[in-house]
Amino acid sequence: MKSILLIHGWDYDNYYGRTTDEAWNNRMKFIKELEKYYKVYYPSLPGFGKTKEPNVKEWNLDDFANYINEYIEENNIKVDYILGYSFGGAVAVRYKKIFNENIKEILCSPALIRNENNSKKFVKTPKFLDPIRKWIRDIYLIKKVKVKEMVYGTKFLRNTYQNIVRIKMLDELEQFNPKDFQLIYGSEDDMVDPNKVLNTVSKDFKNRIAIIKGGSHDIANTHTKEVIDIINDFTK
């Protein structure tokens, strides 16, 4: 039986301390269906589920990719495919770049580019003013905009969220062989516009994108069978 390692997205309901379950618990129906065909591994990233956050100020995308690599090595597991969901899609691409360029990947609702209203831009200031700028930014996002990822996050999660929320990964994706990937989006995804992705990537990558009609960002729950069928076709 082939194996798939899942990398979850950035869901404030799954922050460590806000849930007593693992971070993938909100998509267990999807995992149960996957387990009919694959050996499935689904760790919780630091700061999510039952995994405590590290005692540092913040992480970036490379840190999450390194965590996945350490998880694989420490548990001595063989991974045939990686499935990255939403933010997990960005982690999966970075993991492939740093640690295993031959790994095949399924990117489900991947946050490789985000809608503009999900990314707040702030005026850049000299580096020595960064602490003040970040303090004002956090107050604005928590008190005024009430961004839930910030409202419910610890300092580590808030800082890390700001590091990853504006990352654009499509150029990095294009560095790889399109045949190594299967991208899956819902046509009604309100977090990542699939049409924007289609209009940005090369022709070869367009052919690696499946769009499920009527699906939202949560297509693993709402269109489980369609997603599983696409995954099975890819792994054949």
N, C-alpha and C positions, 0 to 999 in steps of 0.2 A: 504493500500500500504506500503510495506516495505521500509526502508530508507537506503541509502548508503552515507557515508561521504568520500569524496575524499581528498587525501593528494598528492599534486603535487611533481614533481621532481625539480632538481637544474638546471634551464635553465637560462643562462645569459641574454637571450633576454627578460626574464620576470623580471629582476631586477627592483626594485622600481626606478622610474625616467627614465628608458629606455622604458617603456611601459605606455600607458594610460588606459590599460585594466587590468582585473584580470588575475592572473597567469594561469588560466585554459583556457584562451581565445583561445590559439593555439590548443585546443582539444575540441572545442564546438560541433563539429559534433558528437563526441563520447558521450558527455554529453546529447545532444538532444536525441540520441538513448536510452541512459540509462533512461532518464526521461519518456519514454514510459512504463517502468516497475517499476520504483522506485521513491521515493522522494529523490532528490539528493542535497547534501550540498557540496559546493566546495570553502572553504575559501582559501585566499592567505596567505602563511606564511609570517612572518615579514621579510622585505627586498625585498619582491616580490610583483608584481602586484600593487595594491593600498594600501598595508599595509606597513607603515613605519617601519623601523628597530628600535629596542630598543636602548636606549642611554647607551650602554655598549660596552665593548671591543670585545666580541665574545660570541657565543652560542655553546653548544654541543648538542648531540642527545637528552639528557634528557630534555633540554630546549624546543626543538620543540615538544616533546611528551607532556610536560606540557602545552604548548600553545594549542594543540589540546584538551586536557582535559578541559582547561579553556573556550575554544570556545563552547564546548558541554554544559558545565554547565551554562555559562552566557546566552546562547541562549535557554536554557531549551529545548533541542531537544533530541528525542529518536533515537538512532542510532542502527540499526540492523546489519549492516556490515560496515567495513572500507575497502576502496580500496586505497592502497598505490602504487604510480607510481614511478619507478626508486628510487631516494633518498627517496621519500615518503614511499616506502616499508620498509626501515630501520626505519623510524619514526613510522610506523604502528606497527612493531614488538616490538619496545621499549615501545610504548603506551600500548600495550597488557600486557607486563611484569609489568609495573608500576601501571596501573590504572584499567584494566579490562581484567582479564585472560580468561573470558568467551566469549569475542567478537569474531565473525567470521571475517576472513580477506581474501580479494582478493589482491594478490600482482602481479602487472603487470610490467613486465620488471624490477623486483626489484633489486636494487643495494646492494645486501647482500654480494657480493664478486665482485671485479672488476678485469678487465684485467690489467696486470702488467704495460702496457704502459700508463695507466690512473692514476697511482699512483707514484709520484716522491718521492724517498727515499733520505733522507739527513743524513749526519753523525751526530750522537748525540754528544752533547757537555755538559759540566757542566752547571747546571741551571743558574748560574750567567751570562753565556754567551748567554743565550737564545735570548735576544733582538738583539744582533749582528747577530746570526745565522738566526733568522727569517727575519731580514732586508735583508741579503744576499739572502736568499731563495726567498723572494718576488721579489727582483730585477731580479733574474735569471729567475723566472717563467713569469714575466711580459715582460721584455726586450729581453731575449734570446729565451725562449721557446714560448712566446706569448700565454700562456694558457688563453683563453678568459674569463673563469670564474674568473680569477685573474685580467686581463686587465680591464674589465668593472666593477669590484666590488669596493665597498667602503671598507674602512679598516675593518669594521665589517664583511662584506661578505667575504673578503679575509681570515681573521683570522678564521672565521667559516668554510669556505670551507676546509681549511687545517685540521681542527678538524674532519671533517666527511669523507674526501675523501678516507682515508685508513681503515675505519672501516670495519671489517668483522663480519657479523651477523649470519652466518650459525649455529654456535654453540648455539647461543641464540635461534634461530628458533627451534632447535632440543629439546629444553626444553618443548615444547608444544605438544599437541595432534595434529598429522597431519591432522585429520579430521576437524580441525578448519580453515584450510587454503586451498586456491586454488592459485597456482602459474602459471603464464602465461608468456611465453617467445616467442620471434621470433627466428627462427633457425639461422638467419643471424645477430643477435644482436652484434654490434661491441663495445658495452660498457660493457656488462656482457656476458661472454661465457656460454650459457646454458648447454653445455656439461661438463664444469668444475663444475657447480652446481650439475648436475646429478651424477658426479663421487665423489662428496664430501658428499652429504646428505645420510641419512639412506634409507633403502629399502622402509619403510613406506612413507617417504617424496617424494621419486621418483614417487610414485603413485599419488601424489598431484600436479605434474608438467605437464602442457600441453605446448607443443611446436608447434607453428604455422609455418608451412613450408613456407619459403620465407620471413618471417616477420623480420623486423629490430627492433631497440629499440623503434621505434615510431609505434608499432603495433596498438595502439588505433585509429590512423588515417588511417593507410594503410590496416588494416584488422579488421575494426570495427565490422562487422557482426560476424566474428569468435570469437572475444573477448566477445561480448555480449552473444552469444550462450553459451560459456563456463561459464560465470558468472551466467546466468539463470539456467544452469544445477546444479551449485554449490548451489545456494540459494533455490532450490527445496528441 
